[in-house]
Amino acid sequence: QVQLVESGGGLVQPGGSLRLSCTASGINISEYTMHWYRQGPEKQRELFANIFSDGVTYYLDSVKGRFTLSRDNAKNTMYLQMNDLKPEDTAVYYCNTVWGARDLWGQGTQVTVSS
């Protein structure tokens, strides 16, 4: 079964950190461009970070310098280290990739930044 599973969300105070994981089964993530999206309350889902198959990463300006993508090919897992979290980072976070003609999504993990 091909699937993506996110984990690591939670409640954190402003300025805090969290590390999200996206573990894949059925595909080898090192062969695909992997994406992170998030959807905040009453907001559209936005793409904010990518890691390409060659390891190059891309970040939206709003997270650049605070968020870092990495990948452990042996564990078939992508990580999103999030530092200096802000209330506006509150959202459901999703990992995604395109597998053939299929848009693969995880179930999402909630991140809430609040004091």
Secondary structure, 3 states (H helix, E strand, C coil): CCEEEEECCEEECCCCCEEEEEEEECCCHHHCCEEEEEECCCCCCEEEEEECCCCCEEECCCCCCCEEEEEECCCCEEEEEECCCCHHHCEEEEEEEEECCEEEECCCEEEEECC
